[in-house]
Amino acid sequence: MTRLPAPSPPRFAVALSGGVDSAVAAALIKEQGADVIALTLLLQKGDRADDAAQVAAALGLPHHIIDKTDLFSSRIMMPFAESYARGETPSPCVLCNRLIKFGALMDAAKSLGATALVTGHYARRVETASGARLHKGEDPARDQSYFLSALTQEQIDFMRLPLGALDKNETRALALRYSLPVAHKPDSQDICFVPNGAYADVVKRLRPKAFQKGNITDQAGTIVGQHHGLASFTIGQRKGLNLGLRKGDHNDPLFVLALEAQTNRVIVGPHAALARRIIPVREISWLGDAPPTQGVAITAQLRSTQKPLAARFFKKEGGGGEIHLDAPTYGVATGQRAAFYDGTRLLGGGWITDGA
C-alpha cells in the first residue's frame, strides 16, 4: 500500500511587535500546530526589533523584519499632522491598521506563503457561511474592535485573533506560562510615534503651520482670547483656553465648538452648543452586505473611549452617509472615526466630517 504524505500544517504569519499581546498570540498559534513565522514592522527611523527577536527565538520562530518606515511616514505620520493643521482630530491607529498592519504586512505574509495573519488585537473573528465577521472582544475594558473599523472584508478573512476571548490578566498569565521574555513588559499607552502623549511636538515638527497664532472668538465673532495654534485644541475642550480678552461679568464655562482652519480661528461657546444629532461621515466601509439606503439601526462609537450610541445610519451617494443619533451627544470631532455596530458585531465605519 502506498502511503500518502502527511498534509503540511497551515503557515500562519504572526505580527510580532515585541509586546506581550502579540507574543502570547504567537505562542497560542504555535501550540495549535501551525507552521508559524514571525513578522516585525519597522515604522520609524531608529526602531529596533530586539524584544520581538527575543520572543521569536524563545518560541523557535523564523523572524522577518519588514521595513515600512517610508510608507508609515508618508501615509500615517504626515496625514496625522496635516489633519491637525486642518482643525481636525485624527485617528491614526485606525488608518494604520488598514494601510500598514493589515495592508503592507498582509502582503508580506502572503509573499512568504502564509495563509493567515495573526495579531494580538482584543477582538473576536467569527466564521459564518457568508464570510468572517468581527465582534467586540469579550473584555469590554480591552476591546479593540473600534480600531479595526476601517478594515476590508478581505483583510478580515485573512486575519486571526486568538486573544479575543481573553482579558489582560489572562494574557499575562499565559505569557508567564510560556516563559516569554516580555511577560512583565508594561503596556504602551500612547500612539506609537507620539511618546508620552506629546502629539503637539510631533505636529509642530512635521507641520509648523498648525501652530500659527490666531484669535479665539465666541459664536458672534467677538474676540475673547488668543491661541498659539489650532493643533493645541480639540472639539469639546474646556481647560487650557486663554480667554483673557473676555469682557463683562458673564463667566459661564466656554467650550471649543469649532476649529476654523481658513481663518485660523478657535470658536468657543456654551456646552449646549456642542449638541449634535446628525453626523456626516465619509469613505464608508461596510463589512458583509452593502448598507441599505433607507437607514439601518446601529450603535455608533464616535471616539475610541466612548460608549456606542443608539442611532440609524443612512447611506448617501458618493460613498458617504449620515448617522442620526436617537439622542444628542456632545464633543463630536471632525477627523475621528465612527464605528458602527449591531450588538457586538462590527459593521464597519466612516470618518466624521463637517459635511462641507
C-alpha positions in Angstrom: 0.0 0.0 0.0 1.3 3.4 -1.0 1.5 5.8 2.0 0.3 9.3 1.2 2.4 12.1 2.7 1.0 13.7 5.8 -0.6 17.1 5.0 1.6 20.1 5.8 0.3 22.3 8.6 -1.0 25.7 7.6 1.5 28.5 7.6 0.5 31.4 9.7 2.4 34.7 10.0 2.3 36.5 13.4 2.6 40.3 13.6 5.2 40.3 16.4 5.5 43.8 17.8 7.7 43.0 20.9 4.8 43.4 23.3 3.1 40.8 25.5 -0.1 40.6 23.5 1.5 39.6 20.1 3.9 37.3 21.9 1.1 35.4 23.5 -0.8 35.3 20.2 2.2 33.7 18.6 2.6 31.1 21.4 -1.1 30.2 21.2 -1.0 29.7 17.4 2.2 27.7 17.6 0.6 25.5 20.3 -2.2 24.7 17.8 0.3 23.0 15.5 0.6 25.7 12.8 3.8 26.4 10.9 4.4 29.9 12.3 6.7 32.7 11.1 7.1 36.0 12.9 7.0 39.4 11.1 8.0 42.6 12.7 7.4 46.0 11.2 9.9 48.8 11.5 7.8 52.0 11.3 10.2 54.8 12.3 13.9 55.6 11.8 15.8 54.1 14.7 13.3 51.5 15.5 14.7 48.2 16.9 13.2 44.8 17.0 15.1 43.5 20.0 12.1 42.4 22.1 10.4 40.8 19.1 13.6 39.0 18.2 13.9 37.6 21.7 10.3 36.3 21.6 10.8 34.7 18.2 13.9 33.0 19.5 12.2 31.8 22.6 9.4 30.3 20.5 11.7 28.9 17.8 10.1 31.0 15.1 11.7 32.2 11.9 11.8 36.0 12.2 11.5 38.5 9.3 11.9 42.3 9.7 9.7 44.3 7.4 10.9 47.9 6.9 8.0 50.2 6.2 9.4 53.5 7.6 8.9 55.5 4.4 5.3 54.2 3.9 4.5 54.9 7.6 5.9 58.4 7.4 4.0 59.3 4.2 0.7 57.6 4.8 0.3 57.8 8.6 2.5 60.5 10.3 2.2 63.2 7.6 -1.6 62.9 7.3 -1.8 62.9 11.1 0.0 66.3 11.2 -1.9 67.7 8.2 -5.2 66.7 9.8 -4.4 68.8 12.9 -3.4 71.7 10.6 -7.0 71.5 9.1 -8.5 71.8 12.5 -9.4 68.1 12.8 -8.7 65.5 15.5 -7.3 62.4 13.6 -7.4 58.7 14.4 -4.0 57.5 13.1 -4.2 54.0 14.6 -7.4 53.2 12.7 -5.7 54.2 9.4 -2.5 52.4 10.3 -4.4 49.1 10.8 -5.9 49.3 7.4 -2.9 50.5 5.4 0.1 49.1 7.3 -0.7 46.3 9.8 -3.3 44.6 7.7 -2.2 46.1 4.4 1.5 46.1 3.8 2.1 43.4 6.4 -0.6 41.2 5.0 1.1 41.5 1.6 4.4 40.5 3.1 2.7 37.5 4.9 1.3 36.3 1.6 4.6 36.6 -0.2 6.1 34.3 2.4 3.4 31.7 1.8 1.2 32.4 4.8 -2.5 31.7 4.7 -3.4 33.9 7.6 -2.0 36.9 9.6 -2.2 36.6 13.4 -2.3 39.7 15.7 -2.7 40.4 19.4 -5.8 42.6 19.0 -8.6 42.1 21.5 -11.4 41.5 19.2 -13.2 38.3 18.0 -13.3 36.9 14.5 -16.3 34.7 13.9 -16.7 32.4 10.8 -20.1 32.5 9.1 -21.5 30.9 5.9 -21.1 34.3 4.2 -17.6 35.1 5.4 -15.8 36.1 8.6 -17.3 38.7 10.9 -15.7 40.8 13.5 -17.1 41.2 17.0 -16.1 43.0 20.1 -13.6 41.4 22.5 -15.1 39.6 25.4 -13.4 42.0 27.9 -15.0 45.5 27.4 -12.0 47.2 29.0 -9.7 45.7 26.4 -11.9 45.6 23.3 -10.0 47.0 20.2 -12.6 46.4 17.5 -13.1 50.2 17.1 -9.5 50.4 15.8 -10.3 47.7 13.2 -13.4 49.5 11.8 -11.7 50.6 8.5 -10.6 47.1 7.5 -11.8 45.4 4.4 -13.6 42.1 4.2 -10.5 40.6 2.5 -8.4 41.7 5.5 -10.8 40.2 8.0 -11.0 36.9 6.1 -7.2 36.7 6.3 -6.7 37.7 10.0 -6.7 35.5 13.1 -7.3 37.0 16.6 -6.5 34.4 19.3 -6.8 36.9 22.2 -10.4 37.9 21.6 -11.9 35.8 24.4 -9.2 36.8 27.0 -8.8 39.7 29.4 -5.4 41.2 30.1 -4.8 39.3 33.3 -5.3 36.0 31.4 -2.9 37.1 28.7 -0.3 38.0 31.3 -0.8 34.6 33.0 -0.2 32.9 29.6 2.9 34.9 29.0 4.3 33.6 32.3 3.2 30.0 31.5 5.0 30.2 28.1 8.1 31.8 29.8 8.0 34.6 27.3 10.8 37.2 27.8 8.3 40.1 27.6 5.9 38.7 30.2 6.4 41.7 32.5 6.7 44.3 29.9 4.3 47.2 30.5 1.6 48.1 28.1 2.1 51.1 25.7 -0.5 53.8 26.4 0.4 56.2 23.6 0.3 56.4 19.8 3.5 54.7 18.8 5.0 57.8 17.2 3.8 60.2 19.9 5.9 59.4 23.0 4.4 60.5 26.4 1.3 61.8 24.6 3.2 64.9 23.3 1.4 64.9 20.0 1.9 68.7 19.7 5.6 68.3 19.4 5.2 65.8 16.5 2.7 68.1 14.7 5.0 71.1 15.2 7.9 69.3 13.7 6.0 68.0 10.7 3.6 70.8 10.1 4.7 74.1 11.7 1.8 76.0 10.1 -0.5 74.2 12.6 0.9 76.5 15.3 0.4 79.9 13.9 -1.1 82.4 16.4 -4.7 83.4 16.0 -7.9 84.5 17.7 -10.3 82.8 19.9 -13.8 84.1 19.3 -17.3 83.5 20.6 -20.1 82.5 18.2 -20.9 86.1 17.4 -17.3 86.6 16.2 -16.2 88.7 19.3 -12.5 88.1 20.1 -12.3 86.6 23.6 -8.7 85.3 23.6 -5.7 84.3 21.5 -4.2 80.9 20.7 -0.8 79.6 19.6 -2.1 77.0 17.1 -5.2 75.1 16.2 -3.4 71.8 16.9 -3.5 72.6 20.6 -7.3 72.2 20.7 -10.0 69.6 20.2 -13.8 69.9 20.0 -15.4 69.9 23.4 -12.2 71.1 25.2 -12.8 73.4 28.2 -9.5 73.5 30.0 -6.4 75.4 28.7 -8.3 78.1 26.9 -6.7 81.5 27.0 -9.7 83.8 27.4 -8.0 86.9 28.8 -9.8 89.2 26.3 -13.3 88.2 27.5 -15.2 91.2 28.7 -18.2 91.7 31.1 -19.2 89.7 34.1 -20.6 86.7 32.2 -18.1 84.0 33.2 -20.0 80.8 32.4 -17.7 78.0 31.2 -16.9 78.1 27.4 -16.0 75.1 25.3 -14.3 74.7 21.9 -17.1 74.4 19.3 -15.1 74.6 16.1 -11.6 74.9 14.7 -11.7 77.1 11.6 -8.6 76.4 9.5 -9.4 79.0 6.8 -9.3 81.9 9.3 -7.0 80.2 11.9 -9.8 80.7 14.5 -10.9 78.8 17.5 -14.6 79.3 18.2 -16.0 78.8 21.7 -19.4 78.8 23.2 -21.7 77.2 25.9 -21.8 73.4 26.4 -25.3 73.3 24.9 -23.9 74.4 21.5 -21.9 71.2 21.3 -25.0 69.1 20.9 -25.1 67.0 17.7 -27.7 64.6 16.5 -26.9 64.3 12.7 -23.3 63.5 12.0 -22.0 63.3 8.4 -19.4 60.6 7.6 -17.3 59.9 4.5 -15.5 56.9 3.0 -17.8 54.4 4.4 -16.6 50.8 4.9 -19.3 48.3 5.4 -18.5 44.7 6.2 -20.6 42.0 4.6 -23.7 43.2 2.8 -23.9 46.7 1.4 -25.7 49.2 3.8 -29.3 49.8 3.0 -30.1 53.3 1.6 -33.2 53.7 3.7 -31.5 53.5 7.0 -30.4 50.8 9.4 -30.4 50.7 13.2 -26.9 50.7 14.6 -25.0 51.8 17.6 -22.3 54.3 16.7 -19.0 54.7 18.6 -17.6 58.2 17.8 -14.4 58.0 19.8 -12.2 55.1 21.0 -13.0 55.9 24.6 -16.8 56.5 24.1 -19.6 54.0 24.5 -21.6 53.3 21.4 -24.8 55.4 21.0 -28.1 54.3 19.6 -28.6 55.6 16.0 -29.7 55.0 12.5 -27.2 55.1 9.5 -28.3 56.4 6.1 -26.1 55.8 3.1 -25.7 58.7 0.7 -24.4 59.0 -2.9 -20.7 59.3 -3.4 -19.6 56.9 -0.7 -20.7 58.9 2.4 -23.6 58.8 4.8 -25.2 60.2 7.9 -25.5 59.0 11.5 -28.8 60.0 13.0 -28.5 59.7 16.8 -31.5 58.8 18.9 -30.4 61.5 21.4 -27.9 64.3 21.1 -24.2 63.9 22.0 -21.5 66.4 22.7 -17.9 67.0 21.6 -18.1 65.3 18.1 -14.8 66.0 16.4 -14.1 66.1 12.7 -11.4 63.6 11.7 -12.3 61.0 14.3 -13.6 57.5 13.3 -17.2 56.5 13.7 -17.5 52.7 14.2 -20.9 51.0 13.5 -22.1 48.0 15.5 -25.1 45.6 15.6 -24.8 44.4 19.2 -21.3 43.1 19.5 -20.8 42.7 15.7 -18.7 45.4 14.0 -20.5 46.5 10.8 -17.9 49.0 9.6 -17.5 52.7 9.9 -16.6 56.1 8.4 -14.6 59.3 9.0 -16.5 62.1 10.7 -16.7 65.2 8.6 -18.2 68.6 8.9 -20.4 67.9 5.9 -18.9 70.6 3.6 
